[in-house]
């Protein structure tokens, strides 16, 4: 991986899976030029939900959030690329779907703050923690894509 590349985590939440938006959402990241470096479907355990949302455990809505996140399997995606975190956050849009711009995932498909289709890491530090939380090192892949230099002009390096 190029030293300027970042890694980030996406969680496709139960509403994305139940609404059959997996392909549409994944395609948006690929079309932007981000590289899929890991992907798997799983049911998130209580322990992982409490760890991932530790900043919300004491909130009155935490049990509702936990039930929502366990309503169906989720799809975990590790992405890589130059400026992957900021690019991903732009594609996803703000947390509350009704505040998100048209063209973003949440702007096009969400109205809610909870049922907002995806989680996206918000910083390099959190991305590293989150990827390690959900992926083993052996589940992440580093490989060359033929379109890499076309997507990332030399001014990125």
PyMOL commands that set and color helices and strands:
alter all, ss='L'
color gray80, all
select helices_A, chain A and resi 14-18+22-32+46-52+54-56+62-69+84-92+97-99+105-109+124-134+137-139+148-151+154-156
alter helices_A, ss='H'
color red, helices_A
select strands_A, chain A and resi 5-12+35-42+74-82+118-120
alter strands_A, ss='S'
color yellow, strands_A
deselect
rebuild
show_as cartoon
